């Protein structure tokens, strides 16, 4: 029963983090704001398998930190690959959003 409760708490925390991040980054320049928002979401949303058999799904950033820093024999490569792919996709989304904004032209 703790697993669903933990995911519910994590999902609520992610939504709060994203909402606060959007509010804090509002006065920043549009290009920087877009890239950092996409990278922040791409850091906290992806999940990765954890445990020896990979029978649990855990946020990828937590797996990468735990396996890479706290475990002597930990292997964080799977989580780091997932994070790398999500960061690459986030940069592509940010570039696409910039393209759409440039194409739309200045706002009235």
N, C-alpha and C positions, 0 to 999 in steps of 0.2 A: 504494500500500500504506500510505502514511502516514495517509490519511484514516480508514480503519477503526481503526487503532491510536490515533489522536487521539481518536476518539469513545469508544473503550474506556476510555482514560485519563480522559476527561471524565466518563463515566458512573460510574466508580469514585470519582472525586473528589466528584461530586454525592451519591452514596450516603453517603460518609464525612461530608460536610458536613451532610447531613440527620440522620444518626445522632448526630453530635456536638451539633447544634443541639437535638435532642430531649433529649439528656442534660443539656445546660447549662440548658435552659429548664424543667426539671422543678420546681424550687422556686418559680417565678414564679406569680403569680395566674392562675387558669384562663382568664379572658377574654383577658388580654394574651398569655398563652402560646399560645392557640389562634390568635389573629389573626396573631401574628408567625411562628408555624410555617407557616401557610398562605401568608403573603406571601413567606417565604423560599423555599418550594418553588416558588411561582409566579414567582419571579425567576430561579432557576437552571435550571428544566426547559424552558421554551419555546424553540423554535428559530425562526430567521428566515433568509430567503435572503440570501446575501452575494455580492459581486462585481457587476460591471456587468450581467451577464446573469442574475444570481440563480441560477447553476448550482451553488452550494454551499450547504449548510445549516450554519448556525453557531448557537451559543447566542445568543439574542436580546439578552441583556445585554451580551455582548461586541461584537455588531454595533452596538448603540446607543452604547456607549462609544467604539469605534473610529471609527465614522462621524461621531459628534457632536463628539468632542474632538480626535482626531488628524488627521482629514482636513479640508483647507481647503474642498474642494468636496463633502464627504460629505453624504449624505442619510440621516438616521437615522429618518425618519418611519415607515417600515414596521416596523422593530424596536420603536420606541416604541409604535406601535399594538398590536402583538402583546403587548408587556409590559403596556400599559394594560388590554387585554382579560383577560389572565391575572390581573392584580391584582384586577380587578373580580370575576372568577369566584372567586378565592381569598377575597375578602371575603364573597361569597355562601355559599361552602362553610363559612366560619367561622361565619356567622350561622345556617346550617342546623344545624351541629353544636351551637351554643349552644341552639338551639330543642330539639333532641333531648335534650340533657342536662337542660334545664329540665323537659321533659315527663316524663323518666324519674324525676325527683325525686332526693332526697338518697340517697347511697349508704350502705349499712348497714355 
